[in-house]
Amino acid sequence: MIAMQKNEISYREHRELGEVAWLRDHDRGLALAGEQGKPVLLLFQEVPGCSTCARFGQDVLTHPLMVELIADRFVPVAVFNNHSGADAKVLRRYDEPPWNNPVVRFLGPDGAELLPRLADRYDGLGLHEKITAVLEMLGDDVPGYFRLLERDLLIEYGLSKRVTYTTPCFWSGETSLAQHPAVITTDAGWVDGEEVVQVHVDPHEVSRPDLDAYARAEGFNPTESGGFELDREPQFYLRKSPARHLPLTPAQRTRINLAVPYRGRLADLLSPQQSAWLVDPKLQQSSGDDTYRRDIRQSWPALMAQLGLIGKEK
């Protein structure tokens, strides 16, 4: 990871820029892209900006896995569309209007636009879709952790469906249900004293009748009773692994809980930073046993304060 000069980083000063370390020199960004063989993620943002601009920075550009993917795979450059001077020149170059809501363009190392700009959409799924399309266009792999993030965002934006099933044993119930490709997350818990597993699913990948049929074939039954109470040991197999000390998203928790008993590769589910933390001998003493259950937007910076980030000064 390239160390940037202090005067090229402005994200700590402006909430509209989230947690991404942005270059502020457009031509320098293109030069770095050529040197590193990476595309440019070019953000046109109002700084200081309206509520839409601030939300884009604070909601979309603060998710740790989104931030890490941008830092690893792109050269991020920010242009302030309500400033004069060099910023105004770049606006004219791309025919972008001043004082506008966030717009994101994706450029090749030669400066050519890779696909249509992201505009009039200010949610994480929109940015995720564009980033995935760019990586696939360039023949680059889309990391497993980033594909899982898309599924987390479906839940975050209310686009998933939640279903609860009674199970003879919710520990095995979690791993059985997690094997269905439409299941995003599983949680072990209780309804009226009965063991159940609550799942979030992508409704575009499975119908409710088909999901119920799959569950019944595994020995589980759907229940419409409310009052779900989370068990004290959700993701039982994950809790027996050192990965419990990591900041994780809900989708990562579920996939890791399945991978542990079946000896799956955790590296396929973790970001480079998470993988580095997992083998750090100081991880256990720096993180609690239930870190995996906390909101990653809170647990990530807490662990970062203890162990630091790869390639960056602590």
Summary of the structure (lengths in Angstrom):
residues: 314
radius of gyration: 21.4
end to end distance: 14.2
largest distance: 67.1
contacts: 992
relative contact order: 0.10
helix: 44%
strand: 15%
